[in-house]
Amino acid sequence: MRVLVLVAPGQGAQTPGFLTPWLDLPGVEDRLREWSAAIDLDLVHYGTKADAEEIRDTAVAQPLLVASALISARQLFATGEDVSRQVGATAGHSVGELAAAALAGTLTDGAAMELVRRRGQAMADAAAVTETGMAALLGGDESVVLPHLEQLGLTAANVNGAGQIVAAGTAEQIAALAENKPEGTRRVVPLKVAGAFHTHHMSPAVSALEAAVAELSATDPHTAYVSNKDGQVVSSGQELVQRLVGQVANPVRWDRCMETFKELGVTAIIEAAPGGTLVGLAKRALPGVQTLALKTPEDLDAARTLIAEHSSPAADLAAE
């Protein structure tokens, strides 16, 4: 059986003007302006004209990324079509989980946009308390890297697999890591984020999100939803939403998500715009799995072809 998974990228994937080509598609600008009005954030401006520093702002970057993932992924399917008829599983990296939750049918697109606006603001507020940041470590053995980070007071905020771990902590701790990287690590790369996400520094944001989801209507996902928390498939909409809340202050285990993709028999992965990071990890960790990143609308035809070749309704996957 062929199984397709649709994934959405996390913060740091954004680049200036990355939404510009998508606005040429019918209805896209109208939808973005509708969401912009609902969340009081000009997504069109930030996605087309803003510079790198403006879109680094957590309160801007997060809604922009979820909007981009939803806009690009929805282009792959007929209007109103249930994505679960074609996609065996969905997942998202960090903030990408909100887009994945909408694509899985647990949240409406509008609810996902309103929730990500609250998430971005709450995490920006938490990040403002102390100067913090994140850096990716490329290469190195996990058994060496993790104790080294702990010794420096850093948290392994993203364990991405394929030889990549992202450390998070104070600016001083990140600077110390750059000067003293773990044995076997090739590079330490600072990330375009404005805080130590998925660590205890984000604890104040958890309380804000708990209040935001208190009366949120969530339905059970229509397809397999793979959670960042532990790589488990979540079938309850309420549990999924609670995981979204707690995840802001807990590590992203993308390595375990990819292990679950392997267990599900995934044969193809499509990454929503701005795609590239997650399929890069998959190419190293999941050899033999076909991958495609949506970067511009020019990638849509190839993605639709891949869907036709690997589509696997969720009901069929559940029956295995």
DALINDA-V205436 format. One record per residue. N is the residue number from 1. PSI is psi in whole degrees, 0 to 359 (* if undefined). OMEGA is omega in whole degrees, -180 to 180 (none if undefined). NEAR is the number of other ideal C-beta (glycine too) atoms within 8 Angstrom. Layout:
n=N psi=PSI omega=OMEGA near=NEAR
n=N psi=PSI omega=OMEGA near=NEAR
This chain:
n=1 psi=139 omega=176 near=7
n=2 psi=140 omega=-178 near=9
n=3 psi=128 omega=179 near=14
n=4 psi=135 omega=173 near=18
n=5 psi=138 omega=179 near=16
n=6 psi=121 omega=-175 near=14
n=7 psi=157 omega=-179 near=15
n=8 psi=134 omega=-175 near=19
n=9 psi=167 omega=-179 near=16
n=10 psi=187 omega=-175 near=13
n=11 psi=141 omega=-175 near=13
n=12 psi=343 omega=180 near=8
n=13 psi=344 omega=-175 near=11
n=14 psi=145 omega=174 near=12
n=15 psi=154 omega=-179 near=8
n=16 psi=132 omega=175 near=7
n=17 psi=10 omega=-173 near=8
n=18 psi=340 omega=179 near=10
n=19 psi=348 omega=-173 near=15
n=20 psi=308 omega=-177 near=8
n=21 psi=335 omega=-178 near=8
n=22 psi=335 omega=-179 near=14
n=23 psi=347 omega=177 near=12
n=24 psi=347 omega=-179 near=6
n=25 psi=144 omega=-178 near=8
n=26 psi=131 omega=174 near=3
n=27 psi=347 omega=-175 near=6
n=28 psi=313 omega=-179 near=11
n=29 psi=320 omega=178 near=8
n=30 psi=316 omega=-180 near=7
n=31 psi=317 omega=179 near=9
n=32 psi=321 omega=179 near=15
n=33 psi=327 omega=176 near=10
n=34 psi=312 omega=178 near=8
n=35 psi=321 omega=180 near=14
n=36 psi=316 omega=180 near=12
n=37 psi=322 omega=-177 near=7
n=38 psi=326 omega=-176 near=9
n=39 psi=3 omega=179 near=10
n=40 psi=51 omega=178 near=6
n=41 psi=125 omega=-176 near=10
n=42 psi=88 omega=-177 near=6
n=43 psi=326 omega=-180 near=14
n=44 psi=312 omega=179 near=12
n=45 psi=308 omega=-175 near=8
n=46 psi=331 omega=-180 near=13
n=47 psi=349 omega=-176 near=16
n=48 psi=324 omega=-171 near=10
n=49 psi=340 omega=-175 near=5
n=50 psi=151 omega=180 near=10
n=51 psi=178 omega=-174 near=6
n=52 psi=322 omega=-178 near=8
n=53 psi=320 omega=179 near=6
n=54 psi=318 omega=-177 near=9
n=55 psi=0 omega=171 near=14
n=56 psi=334 omega=178 near=11
n=57 psi=122 omega=-176 near=10
n=58 psi=319 omega=-178 near=14
n=59 psi=340 omega=177 near=12
n=60 psi=313 omega=-173 near=14
n=61 psi=317 omega=-174 near=14
n=62 psi=310 omega=176 near=15
n=63 psi=325 omega=-180 near=16
n=64 psi=318 omega=-179 near=14
n=65 psi=319 omega=179 near=18
n=66 psi=319 omega=177 near=17
n=67 psi=315 omega=-179 near=14
n=68 psi=316 omega=180 near=16
n=69 psi=316 omega=-179 near=16
n=70 psi=315 omega=-179 near=15
n=71 psi=311 omega=-176 near=14
n=72 psi=317 omega=-178 near=13
n=73 psi=321 omega=-180 near=16
n=74 psi=335 omega=179 near=8
n=75 psi=342 omega=-177 near=9
n=76 psi=346 omega=-172 near=10
n=77 psi=157 omega=178 near=9
n=78 psi=149 omega=-179 near=4
n=79 psi=127 omega=178 near=4
n=80 psi=359 omega=-178 near=3
n=81 psi=138 omega=176 near=8
n=82 psi=115 omega=-177 near=6
n=83 psi=330 omega=-177 near=15
n=84 psi=345 omega=176 near=13
n=85 psi=340 omega=-177 near=9
n=86 psi=334 omega=-171 near=11
n=87 psi=129 omega=-179 near=16
n=88 psi=333 omega=-178 near=14
n=89 psi=156 omega=172 near=18
n=90 psi=155 omega=176 near=18
n=91 psi=158 omega=177 near=16
n=92 psi=149 omega=179 near=17
n=93 psi=117 omega=179 near=16
n=94 psi=241 omega=-178 near=13
n=95 psi=337 omega=176 near=15
n=96 psi=342 omega=178 near=17
n=97 psi=329 omega=180 near=16
n=98 psi=320 omega=175 near=15
n=99 psi=318 omega=179 near=17
n=100 psi=323 omega=179 near=15
n=101 psi=322 omega=177 near=17
n=102 psi=318 omega=-180 near=15
n=103 psi=331 omega=178 near=14
n=104 psi=351 omega=177 near=14
n=105 psi=2 omega=-179 near=11
n=106 psi=319 omega=177 near=13
n=107 psi=151 omega=168 near=12
n=108 psi=161 omega=178 near=6
n=109 psi=319 omega=180 near=10
n=110 psi=317 omega=179 near=8
n=111 psi=321 omega=178 near=11
n=112 psi=320 omega=180 near=15
n=113 psi=320 omega=179 near=15
n=114 psi=320 omega=-180 near=10
n=115 psi=320 omega=-180 near=15
n=116 psi=331 omega=175 near=13
n=117 psi=315 omega=178 near=14
n=118 psi=319 omega=180 near=11
n=119 psi=311 omega=-179 near=15
n=120 psi=317 omega=180 near=15
n=121 psi=317 omega=-179 near=10
n=122 psi=320 omega=-180 near=14
n=123 psi=327 omega=175 near=16
n=124 psi=318 omega=178 near=13
n=125 psi=317 omega=180 near=11
n=126 psi=322 omega=-179 near=13
n=127 psi=335 omega=-177 near=15
n=128 psi=345 omega=-177 near=5
n=129 psi=317 omega=-179 near=7
n=130 psi=145 omega=177 near=6
n=131 psi=111 omega=-176 near=5
n=132 psi=171 omega=179 near=14
n=133 psi=188 omega=-178 near=15
n=134 psi=153 omega=177 near=16
n=135 psi=139 omega=179 near=13
n=136 psi=134 omega=174 near=12
n=137 psi=122 omega=-178 near=16
n=138 psi=124 omega=-178 near=11
n=139 psi=177 omega=-180 near=8
n=140 psi=151 omega=-180 near=15
n=141 psi=136 omega=-177 near=6
n=142 psi=323 omega=-178 near=8
n=143 psi=340 omega=177 near=6
n=144 psi=318 omega=-175 near=11
n=145 psi=312 omega=-174 near=15
n=146 psi=313 omega=177 near=10
n=147 psi=326 omega=179 near=8
n=148 psi=317 omega=178 near=10
n=149 psi=318 omega=180 near=14
n=150 psi=321 omega=180 near=8
n=151 psi=326 omega=179 near=6
n=152 psi=358 omega=-179 near=11
n=153 psi=13 omega=-179 near=7
n=154 psi=159 omega=177 near=12
n=155 psi=138 omega=172 near=12
n=156 psi=87 omega=-171 near=12
n=157 psi=327 omega=176 near=13
n=158 psi=120 omega=171 near=15
n=159 psi=98 omega=-167 near=12
n=160 psi=350 omega=-175 near=11
n=161 psi=180 omega=179 near=12
n=162 psi=35 omega=176 near=11
n=163 psi=23 omega=-179 near=7
n=164 psi=124 omega=174 near=11
n=165 psi=139 omega=178 near=14
n=166 psi=123 omega=179 near=14
n=167 psi=149 omega=179 near=15
n=168 psi=145 omega=179 near=14
n=169 psi=200 omega=-180 near=14
n=170 psi=163 omega=179 near=11
n=171 psi=322 omega=179 near=8
n=172 psi=320 omega=180 near=6
n=173 psi=322 omega=177 near=11
n=174 psi=320 omega=178 near=16
n=175 psi=320 omega=179 near=8
n=176 psi=324 omega=178 near=9
n=177 psi=320 omega=179 near=15
n=178 psi=326 omega=180 near=10
n=179 psi=336 omega=-173 near=6
n=180 psi=72 omega=-177 near=6
n=181 psi=154 omega=-179 near=10
n=182 psi=151 omega=178 near=10
n=183 psi=132 omega=179 near=6
n=184 psi=349 omega=178 near=8
n=185 psi=128 omega=-177 near=12
n=186 psi=315 omega=-175 near=5
n=187 psi=153 omega=170 near=8
n=188 psi=116 omega=-173 near=11
n=189 psi=113 omega=176 near=7
n=190 psi=141 omega=-178 near=9
n=191 psi=155 omega=-178 near=10
n=192 psi=61 omega=177 near=8
n=193 psi=163 omega=-172 near=12
n=194 psi=22 omega=180 near=8
n=195 psi=172 omega=178 near=14
n=196 psi=78 omega=-177 near=15
n=197 psi=153 omega=179 near=14
n=198 psi=36 omega=175 near=15
n=199 psi=179 omega=179 near=13
n=200 psi=341 omega=178 near=6
n=201 psi=340 omega=-178 near=14
n=202 psi=7 omega=-178 near=16
n=203 psi=321 omega=179 near=9
n=204 psi=332 omega=-179 near=10
n=205 psi=333 omega=180 near=14
n=206 psi=314 omega=180 near=12
n=207 psi=319 omega=179 near=8
n=208 psi=320 omega=-179 near=12
n=209 psi=326 omega=176 near=15
n=210 psi=319 omega=178 near=9
n=211 psi=324 omega=-177 near=7
n=212 psi=330 omega=-176 near=11
n=213 psi=2 omega=-174 near=13
n=214 psi=321 omega=-178 near=6
n=215 psi=22 omega=180 near=4
n=216 psi=133 omega=178 near=10
n=217 psi=122 omega=-179 near=5
n=218 psi=130 omega=177 near=10
n=219 psi=161 omega=179 near=7
n=220 psi=141 omega=-179 near=7
n=221 psi=145 omega=-179 near=16
n=222 psi=349 omega=-180 near=9
n=223 psi=171 omega=-180 near=14
n=224 psi=125 omega=178 near=12
n=225 psi=120 omega=-176 near=16
n=226 psi=121 omega=-172 near=14
n=227 psi=139 omega=175 near=14
n=228 psi=334 omega=-173 near=14
n=229 psi=316 omega=-174 near=10
n=230 psi=8 omega=-179 near=6
n=231 psi=8 omega=-179 near=13
n=232 psi=150 omega=174 near=8
n=233 psi=126 omega=-177 near=10
n=234 psi=126 omega=-177 near=11
n=235 psi=351 omega=180 near=7
n=236 psi=128 omega=179 near=7
n=237 psi=320 omega=-180 near=10
n=238 psi=319 omega=177 near=7
n=239 psi=321 omega=180 near=9
n=240 psi=314 omega=-179 near=16
n=241 psi=319 omega=179 near=14
n=242 psi=325 omega=176 near=9
n=243 psi=322 omega=177 near=13
n=244 psi=322 omega=-180 near=13
n=245 psi=306 omega=-176 near=11
n=246 psi=336 omega=-173 near=10
n=247 psi=335 omega=-177 near=13
n=248 psi=336 omega=-178 near=14
n=249 psi=12 omega=-179 near=12
n=250 psi=153 omega=-176 near=7
n=251 psi=146 omega=173 near=10
n=252 psi=123 omega=179 near=14
n=253 psi=71 omega=179 near=11
n=254 psi=334 omega=176 near=14
n=255 psi=319 omega=-180 near=12
n=256 psi=329 omega=174 near=10
n=257 psi=315 omega=-179 near=13
n=258 psi=328 omega=174 near=15
n=259 psi=321 omega=178 near=10
n=260 psi=321 omega=176 near=12
n=261 psi=317 omega=-179 near=16
n=262 psi=317 omega=180 near=9
n=263 psi=326 omega=179 near=6
n=264 psi=351 omega=-179 near=13
n=265 psi=31 omega=-178 near=8
n=266 psi=133 omega=-180 near=14
n=267 psi=346 omega=179 near=9
n=268 psi=146 omega=178 near=15
n=269 psi=130 omega=172 near=17
n=270 psi=128 omega=178 near=18
n=271 psi=124 omega=179 near=15
n=272 psi=162 omega=-179 near=16
n=273 psi=146 omega=-5 near=12
n=274 psi=96 omega=-172 near=11
n=275 psi=161 omega=176 near=17
n=276 psi=312 omega=-175 near=11
n=277 psi=311 omega=-174 near=12
n=278 psi=324 omega=177 near=14
n=279 psi=332 omega=175 near=13
n=280 psi=317 omega=176 near=9
n=281 psi=319 omega=-178 near=14
n=282 psi=323 omega=-180 near=14
n=283 psi=327 omega=-180 near=9
n=284 psi=325 omega=-174 near=10
n=285 psi=337 omega=-176 near=10
n=286 psi=66 omega=-179 near=12
n=287 psi=139 omega=-180 near=6
n=288 psi=343 omega=177 near=3
n=289 psi=129 omega=178 near=11
n=290 psi=141 omega=-177 near=8
n=291 psi=151 omega=176 near=11
n=292 psi=131 omega=178 near=14
n=293 psi=128 omega=174 near=11
n=294 psi=111 omega=177 near=14
n=295 psi=315 omega=178 near=9
n=296 psi=169 omega=178 near=8
n=297 psi=341 omega=178 near=9
n=298 psi=343 omega=-180 near=7
n=299 psi=353 omega=-172 near=12
n=300 psi=318 omega=-178 near=10
n=301 psi=316 omega=179 near=7
n=302 psi=323 omega=179 near=8
n=303 psi=320 omega=178 near=12
n=304 psi=323 omega=177 near=9
n=305 psi=317 omega=179 near=8
n=306 psi=321 omega=177 near=13
n=307 psi=316 omega=-180 near=13
n=308 psi=325 omega=-178 near=7
n=309 psi=333 omega=-172 near=8
n=310 psi=8 omega=-177 near=12
n=311 psi=141 omega=-179 near=11
n=312 psi=100 omega=-179 near=13
n=313 psi=143 omega=-177 near=10
n=314 psi=325 omega=-180 near=14
n=315 psi=321 omega=179 near=7
n=316 psi=320 omega=-180 near=10
n=317 psi=317 omega=-179 near=15
n=318 psi=331 omega=-177 near=7
n=319 psi=344 omega=-177 near=5
n=320 psi=* omega=none near=6
